[in-house]
């Protein structure tokens, strides 16, 4: 026996904080004017009466008696996409794809669904932002026309359920989750209550019926996924599609993956016919690299399971203002500031009256500390107006005392540098450990940043 009860509350649209009364400032995230009134219909069950008959109760069992989940993955047909997902799309998985507007999320998913449809896999593509005619125009441009790909422009979750029962797809794409709404929730689409309810319902469909579901999520100006953080907690996999809108390179990065590694990236290039895979990212990122110009250095970074060589450019110039400017694109701003402090304290470089700009070429974001040495070399090269040798590459973490610390997977980094034609690798001495490396490349071990600068810039 159930009694319908209507409850009014105020919910923060940024963090999901709930309050019984309206407040100008959210206590949860300290944002102003984010609390919105919502009415939620809640079923209150009377104790002893609210348990439905015929419902099977779950029992706790020893973990050794639980059957192993060994389902074959769906091969998407796009190697870079498969790499990020951990080897393919798992049946019954719930995947969230986020990215800036116009970055190519819908294009990527439409190409992926086309590849899966070519393997006679039934797919349902739900769009809440475009009409079916607009989807057809994009499909014509991409050459992604298949009878197995069913499209519909609806936003009502109950209608989507009816379509799902009619089509019985193996994969369903929702573009986007912020446009979907449940008719029993009175708040507007995109609100915390709607996103929570729609995401929860989609997750139940994925797990109960074994349908792989991929949803598109909007991002805020800061680059985070719009809506409450619980959206990322509920899904199995969170993918970010990164890149500059005015550049052709796109990076697909996994920040959460219950079925694979979270360190993998997929590299694409946006062309007139859609997104094209980049088999050798190092060659792409080093294309057009200037030779004999101060302020450039090449780093060897590990992204997932493969090494990527990326160029870093620095510009250090005098300023007449009291506070110099520090800007960094593609790396942590605080990390660059720390390295500049080490250069000033340990090596005597007077950078207090210098503006400093650092850029990672290609729109890639580097998070690992192994690129510290390349950052320091590029800054020192621009400050001293001396160019490094075009055949040099730098690997190592820089400590606050000026030491160069060892990094992991040095063999893969050096092998990639050798394949790309580099002649010398300046790396931490501790990473060598008696390893001589390939015959065509010279390994130079250093213990301090001063020694590395002396080797790279000649003093």
C-alpha positions as CSV (number, residue, x, y, z in Angstrom):
1,X,0.0,0.0,0.0
2,X,1.5,3.3,-1.0
3,X,0.5,6.9,-0.5
4,X,1.5,9.6,-2.9
5,X,3.3,12.5,-1.3
6,X,4.5,15.7,-3.0
7,X,7.6,17.3,-1.6
8,X,9.0,20.8,-2.4
9,X,12.7,21.4,-2.1
10,X,15.5,23.6,-3.5
11,X,18.3,21.9,-5.3
12,X,21.7,23.5,-6.4
13,X,22.1,23.1,-10.1
14,X,25.9,22.9,-9.8
15,X,26.6,20.4,-7.0
16,X,23.2,18.9,-6.2
17,X,22.9,20.3,-2.6
18,X,19.3,20.1,-1.3
19,X,17.7,22.5,1.1
20,X,14.2,22.9,2.5
21,X,14.3,26.7,1.9
22,X,15.8,29.0,-0.7
23,X,19.2,30.5,-0.1
24,X,21.1,33.0,-2.2
25,X,24.4,31.2,-1.7
26,X,24.8,27.4,-1.9
27,X,26.4,26.0,1.2
28,X,27.8,23.0,-0.8
29,X,29.7,24.7,-3.6
30,X,29.6,28.4,-2.5
31,X,28.0,29.5,-5.8
32,X,25.4,32.2,-5.9
33,X,21.8,31.9,-7.3
34,X,22.1,28.2,-8.1
35,X,19.3,26.9,-5.9
36,X,16.1,26.1,-7.9
37,X,12.8,25.0,-6.6
38,X,11.8,21.5,-7.6
39,X,8.8,19.3,-6.7
40,X,9.4,15.6,-6.3
41,X,6.8,12.9,-6.1
42,X,7.8,10.3,-3.6
43,X,6.2,7.0,-2.8
44,X,6.0,6.4,1.0
45,X,5.6,2.7,1.9
46,X,3.9,1.6,5.1
47,X,6.2,-0.8,7.0
48,X,5.3,-4.4,6.5
49,X,3.0,-3.7,3.6
50,X,5.3,-2.0,1.0
51,X,7.1,-5.2,0.0
52,X,5.7,-6.4,-3.3
53,X,4.8,-10.0,-3.8
54,X,6.7,-12.1,-6.3
55,X,9.9,-10.0,-6.1
56,X,13.0,-12.1,-5.8
57,X,15.2,-11.1,-2.9
58,X,19.0,-11.0,-3.3
59,X,21.1,-13.1,-1.0
60,X,24.7,-12.6,-0.1
61,X,27.0,-15.4,-1.4
62,X,30.7,-16.0,-1.1
63,X,32.8,-14.2,-3.7
64,X,34.3,-17.5,-4.8
65,X,30.9,-18.8,-5.9
66,X,30.1,-15.7,-8.1
67,X,30.3,-16.6,-11.8
68,X,32.9,-14.8,-13.8
69,X,31.7,-12.2,-16.3
70,X,33.3,-13.1,-19.5
71,X,31.5,-11.4,-22.3
72,X,33.0,-10.6,-25.7
73,X,33.4,-6.9,-26.4
74,X,32.0,-5.2,-29.4
75,X,34.7,-4.2,-31.9
76,X,33.8,-0.6,-32.8
77,X,36.0,-0.7,-35.9
78,X,37.9,2.4,-34.8
79,X,41.2,1.4,-33.2
80,X,41.7,4.6,-31.2
81,X,38.2,4.3,-29.8
82,X,38.7,0.6,-28.9
83,X,42.0,1.5,-27.2
84,X,40.4,4.1,-24.9
85,X,37.5,1.8,-24.0
86,X,40.0,-0.9,-23.0
87,X,39.6,-3.2,-26.1
88,X,36.1,-2.5,-27.2
89,X,32.6,-1.8,-26.0
90,X,31.3,-4.0,-23.2
91,X,27.6,-5.2,-23.6
92,X,25.5,-3.6,-20.9
93,X,28.0,-0.9,-20.2
94,X,27.1,2.8,-19.6
95,X,29.5,5.2,-21.2
96,X,29.5,9.0,-20.9
97,X,31.2,11.2,-23.5
98,X,31.8,14.8,-22.7
99,X,33.5,17.7,-24.5
100,X,33.2,21.3,-25.6
101,X,30.5,22.4,-28.0
102,X,31.4,21.8,-31.6
103,X,34.4,19.6,-30.7
104,X,33.1,16.6,-32.6
105,X,31.3,14.4,-30.0
106,X,28.2,13.7,-32.3
107,X,30.5,13.1,-35.3
108,X,32.6,10.5,-33.3
109,X,29.5,8.7,-32.1
110,X,27.9,8.7,-35.5
111,X,31.0,7.2,-37.1
112,X,31.2,4.6,-34.3
113,X,27.6,3.6,-34.8
114,X,28.1,3.3,-38.5
115,X,31.0,0.9,-38.0
116,X,29.0,-1.2,-35.6
117,X,26.0,-1.1,-37.9
118,X,28.1,-2.5,-40.7
119,X,28.6,-5.6,-38.6
120,X,24.7,-6.1,-38.6
121,X,24.3,-4.7,-35.1
122,X,21.0,-3.0,-34.4
123,X,21.5,0.5,-33.0
124,X,19.1,3.2,-31.8
125,X,20.4,6.8,-32.0
126,X,18.3,9.3,-29.9
127,X,18.9,13.0,-30.5
128,X,17.4,15.7,-28.3
129,X,19.2,18.6,-30.0
130,X,18.9,17.8,-33.7
131,X,16.1,16.7,-36.0
132,X,16.4,13.4,-37.9
133,X,16.9,15.5,-41.1
134,X,20.0,17.1,-39.5
135,X,21.4,13.7,-38.5
136,X,20.9,12.5,-42.1
137,X,22.9,15.5,-43.4
138,X,25.8,14.6,-41.1
139,X,25.5,11.0,-42.1
140,X,25.6,11.9,-45.8
141,X,28.8,13.9,-45.2
142,X,30.4,11.1,-43.2
143,X,29.2,8.3,-45.5
144,X,27.5,6.7,-42.5
145,X,24.2,5.4,-44.0
146,X,23.0,1.9,-42.8
147,X,19.6,0.4,-42.4
148,X,20.6,-1.1,-39.0
149,X,21.1,2.5,-37.6
150,X,17.7,3.7,-36.4
151,X,17.4,7.4,-35.5
152,X,14.7,9.3,-33.6
153,X,14.4,12.9,-32.3
154,X,12.7,12.6,-28.9
155,X,13.4,13.8,-25.4
156,X,10.6,12.1,-23.4
157,X,12.1,9.1,-21.5
158,X,8.8,7.1,-21.7
159,X,8.8,7.4,-25.5
160,X,12.5,6.3,-25.6
161,X,11.5,3.2,-23.6
162,X,8.8,2.4,-26.2
163,X,11.2,2.8,-29.1
164,X,13.8,0.7,-27.3
165,X,11.2,-2.1,-26.8
166,X,10.3,-1.9,-30.5
167,X,13.8,-1.8,-32.0
168,X,15.5,-4.1,-29.4
169,X,19.0,-2.5,-30.0
170,X,22.3,-3.8,-28.9
171,X,23.6,-0.2,-28.6
172,X,21.7,3.0,-27.8
173,X,23.1,6.5,-28.1
174,X,21.6,9.5,-26.2
175,X,22.6,12.9,-27.5
176,X,22.5,14.6,-25.0
177,X,21.5,13.7,-21.4
178,X,20.8,17.3,-20.5
179,X,17.9,17.5,-23.0
180,X,16.1,14.3,-21.7
181,X,13.3,14.6,-19.2
182,X,11.0,12.3,-17.3
183,X,7.3,13.4,-17.3
184,X,6.9,12.6,-13.6
185,X,9.6,15.1,-12.6
186,X,8.3,18.6,-12.7
187,X,11.7,20.4,-13.0
188,X,13.0,21.5,-16.4
189,X,15.3,19.3,-18.6
190,X,19.0,19.6,-17.5
191,X,18.2,20.2,-13.8
192,X,19.7,18.1,-11.1
193,X,16.5,16.1,-10.6
194,X,16.0,15.4,-14.3
195,X,19.6,14.4,-14.9
196,X,19.6,12.1,-11.8
197,X,16.3,10.4,-12.8
198,X,17.1,10.0,-16.5
199,X,20.6,8.7,-15.8
200,X,19.3,6.3,-13.2
201,X,16.6,4.9,-15.6
202,X,19.1,4.5,-18.4
203,X,21.5,2.7,-16.2
204,X,18.8,0.3,-15.1
205,X,18.0,-0.4,-18.8
206,X,21.6,-1.1,-19.5
207,X,22.2,-3.5,-16.7
208,X,18.8,-5.3,-16.8
209,X,18.6,-5.8,-20.6
210,X,22.3,-5.9,-21.5
211,X,22.1,-2.9,-23.8
212,X,25.3,-0.8,-24.2
213,X,24.3,2.8,-23.8
214,X,26.4,5.8,-24.7
215,X,25.3,9.3,-23.6
216,X,26.7,12.7,-24.5
217,X,27.2,15.3,-21.7
218,X,27.6,19.0,-21.9
219,X,30.5,20.7,-20.2
220,X,30.7,24.0,-18.4
221,X,33.0,27.0,-19.1
222,X,35.6,25.5,-16.7
223,X,35.7,22.3,-18.8
224,X,33.8,20.1,-16.2
225,X,30.8,18.1,-17.1
226,X,27.6,20.1,-16.5
227,X,25.2,19.0,-13.8
228,X,25.9,17.2,-10.5
229,X,29.1,15.1,-10.0
230,X,26.9,12.0,-9.4
231,X,26.5,11.8,-13.2
232,X,30.2,10.7,-13.5
233,X,29.8,8.3,-10.5
234,X,26.8,6.5,-11.9
235,X,28.3,5.6,-15.3
236,X,30.8,2.8,-16.0
237,X,33.1,4.9,-18.3
238,X,33.7,8.7,-18.6
239,X,35.4,9.9,-21.8
240,X,36.5,13.5,-22.5
241,X,36.9,14.6,-26.1
242,X,39.5,17.4,-26.0
243,X,41.1,19.7,-28.4
244,X,41.0,23.3,-29.8
245,X,38.1,24.1,-32.0
246,X,40.4,25.9,-34.4
247,X,42.9,23.0,-34.6
248,X,42.4,19.7,-36.4
249,X,43.7,17.5,-33.6
250,X,41.3,15.8,-31.2
251,X,42.2,13.7,-28.1
252,X,39.8,11.2,-26.6
253,X,40.8,10.6,-23.0
254,X,39.4,8.2,-20.4
255,X,39.1,9.6,-16.9
256,X,37.1,6.7,-15.6
257,X,36.8,3.1,-16.9
258,X,35.5,0.1,-15.0
259,X,36.5,-2.2,-17.9
260,X,40.0,-0.9,-18.7
261,X,42.8,1.6,-18.0
262,X,42.2,5.3,-17.3
263,X,45.5,6.3,-18.8
264,X,44.7,5.6,-22.5
265,X,44.2,8.3,-25.1
266,X,43.0,8.2,-28.7
267,X,44.3,10.7,-31.2
268,X,42.1,11.9,-34.1
269,X,42.3,14.5,-36.8
270,X,39.2,16.3,-38.0
271,X,38.9,16.4,-41.7
272,X,36.1,17.2,-44.2
273,X,35.0,13.6,-44.2
274,X,34.9,13.3,-40.4
275,X,37.4,12.1,-37.8
276,X,40.4,10.2,-39.0
277,X,42.6,8.1,-36.7
278,X,46.2,9.1,-36.1
279,X,48.4,6.0,-36.0
280,X,51.6,7.8,-35.1
281,X,50.9,10.8,-32.8
282,X,54.6,11.6,-32.3
283,X,55.0,12.3,-36.0
284,X,51.9,14.4,-36.1
285,X,52.8,16.5,-33.0
286,X,56.4,17.1,-34.2
287,X,55.4,18.1,-37.7
288,X,56.7,21.6,-38.6
289,X,59.0,21.8,-35.6
290,X,61.4,24.8,-35.9
291,X,65.1,24.0,-35.9
292,X,67.7,26.2,-34.4
293,X,65.2,28.4,-32.6
294,X,65.6,29.1,-28.8
295,X,62.8,28.1,-26.5
296,X,61.8,24.7,-27.9
297,X,62.4,21.3,-26.4
298,X,60.9,17.8,-27.0
299,X,59.6,15.6,-24.2
300,X,58.7,11.9,-24.2
301,X,55.5,11.4,-22.4
302,X,53.6,8.1,-21.7
303,X,49.9,8.2,-22.5
304,X,48.4,5.0,-21.5
305,X,50.4,2.1,-23.0
306,X,52.3,4.1,-25.7
307,X,54.9,6.8,-25.7
308,X,54.2,10.1,-27.4
309,X,56.9,12.7,-28.3
310,X,55.6,16.2,-27.9
311,X,57.2,19.6,-28.5
312,X,57.1,22.3,-25.8
313,X,57.7,25.9,-26.6
314,X,58.6,28.7,-24.1
315,X,58.9,32.4,-24.5
316,X,60.7,34.4,-21.7
317,X,60.8,38.2,-22.3
318,X,61.5,41.2,-20.0
319,X,58.6,43.1,-18.6
320,X,58.3,46.7,-17.3
321,X,55.4,45.8,-15.0
322,X,55.9,45.1,-11.3
323,X,54.3,41.7,-11.5
324,X,55.4,39.5,-14.4
325,X,52.9,37.4,-16.3
326,X,53.0,33.6,-16.2
327,X,50.9,31.6,-18.7
328,X,50.9,27.9,-19.4
329,X,48.8,26.0,-22.0
330,X,48.7,22.2,-21.9
331,X,50.6,21.8,-18.6
332,X,49.8,22.7,-15.0
333,X,50.4,26.4,-14.3
334,X,51.6,25.7,-10.8
335,X,54.1,23.2,-12.0
336,X,55.6,25.7,-14.4
337,X,55.8,28.3,-11.6
338,X,57.6,25.8,-9.4
339,X,60.2,24.9,-12.1
340,X,60.9,28.6,-12.7
341,X,61.5,29.0,-8.9
342,X,64.0,26.1,-9.1
343,X,65.8,27.7,-12.0
344,X,66.0,31.0,-10.1
345,X,67.1,29.6,-6.8
346,X,69.4,26.7,-7.8
347,X,70.8,28.1,-11.1
348,X,70.8,31.8,-10.5
349,X,68.5,32.8,-13.4
350,X,67.0,36.1,-12.6
351,X,63.4,35.6,-13.7
352,X,61.6,38.0,-11.4
353,X,61.4,40.7,-14.1
354,X,60.5,38.3,-17.0
355,X,57.2,37.3,-18.5
356,X,57.0,33.6,-19.2
357,X,54.7,31.8,-21.6
358,X,54.7,28.0,-22.1
359,X,52.7,26.1,-24.7
360,X,52.4,22.4,-25.6
361,X,52.2,22.1,-29.4
362,X,49.1,20.3,-30.8
363,X,46.6,21.1,-28.0
364,X,47.7,18.1,-25.9
365,X,47.5,18.2,-22.1
366,X,50.5,16.7,-20.2
367,X,50.0,15.6,-16.6
368,X,53.0,13.4,-15.8
369,X,56.1,14.8,-14.1
370,X,58.4,13.2,-16.7
371,X,58.1,16.4,-18.8
372,X,59.6,18.6,-16.1
373,X,63.1,18.5,-17.6
374,X,61.8,19.6,-21.0
375,X,59.9,22.4,-19.5
376,X,63.0,23.6,-17.6
377,X,65.2,23.3,-20.7
378,X,62.7,25.3,-22.9
379,X,62.5,28.1,-20.4
380,X,66.2,28.3,-19.9
381,X,66.8,28.1,-23.7
382,X,64.5,31.1,-24.3
383,X,65.9,33.1,-21.3
384,X,69.5,32.6,-22.5
385,X,68.6,32.8,-26.1
386,X,70.4,29.6,-27.0
387,X,68.8,26.9,-29.1
388,X,69.1,23.2,-28.2
389,X,70.2,20.6,-30.7
390,X,67.4,19.4,-33.0
391,X,68.3,15.8,-32.2
392,X,68.0,16.1,-28.4
393,X,65.1,14.9,-26.3
394,X,64.6,15.3,-22.6
395,X,63.1,13.0,-20.0
396,X,63.0,13.5,-16.2
397,X,61.3,14.9,-13.2
398,X,62.7,18.0,-11.5
399,X,62.8,18.2,-7.7
400,X,62.8,21.3,-5.6
401,X,66.5,20.9,-4.8
402,X,67.4,20.9,-8.5
403,X,67.9,17.1,-8.8
404,X,66.6,15.2,-11.8
405,X,64.7,12.2,-10.6
406,X,64.0,8.9,-12.4
407,X,60.8,8.1,-14.3
408,X,59.1,4.8,-15.3
409,X,59.1,3.0,-18.6
410,X,62.2,4.6,-19.9
411,X,62.9,1.9,-22.4
412,X,59.6,2.7,-24.3
413,X,60.4,6.4,-24.3
414,X,63.9,5.9,-25.7
415,X,62.7,3.4,-28.3
416,X,60.1,5.9,-29.6
417,X,62.8,8.7,-29.7
418,X,65.1,6.4,-31.7
419,X,62.3,5.5,-34.1
420,X,61.6,9.2,-34.7
421,X,65.3,9.9,-35.6
422,X,66.6,11.6,-32.4
423,X,70.3,11.3,-31.7
424,X,70.6,12.1,-28.0
425,X,68.5,11.5,-24.9
426,X,69.1,13.5,-21.8
427,X,67.6,11.5,-18.9
428,X,68.1,10.8,-15.2
429,X,71.2,8.7,-14.4
430,X,69.1,6.5,-12.1
431,X,66.9,5.4,-15.0
432,X,69.8,3.9,-16.9
433,X,70.7,1.2,-14.4
434,X,73.2,-0.3,-16.8
435,X,70.9,-0.2,-19.8
436,X,72.7,1.1,-22.9
437,X,69.6,1.5,-25.2
438,X,69.4,1.2,-29.0
439,X,72.7,1.4,-30.9
440,X,71.8,4.5,-33.0
441,X,71.0,6.8,-30.1
442,X,73.2,8.2,-27.3
443,X,72.0,8.2,-23.7
444,X,73.3,10.9,-21.4
445,X,72.5,10.5,-17.7
446,X,72.3,13.6,-15.5
447,X,71.8,14.0,-11.8
448,X,71.0,17.6,-11.5
449,X,69.2,20.3,-13.5
450,X,72.5,22.3,-13.7
451,X,74.2,19.3,-15.4
452,X,71.3,18.9,-17.8
453,X,71.5,22.6,-18.8
454,X,75.2,22.3,-19.3
455,X,74.7,19.3,-21.6
456,X,71.9,20.8,-23.6
457,X,72.9,24.5,-23.9
458,X,76.7,24.2,-23.4
459,X,77.0,26.0,-20.1
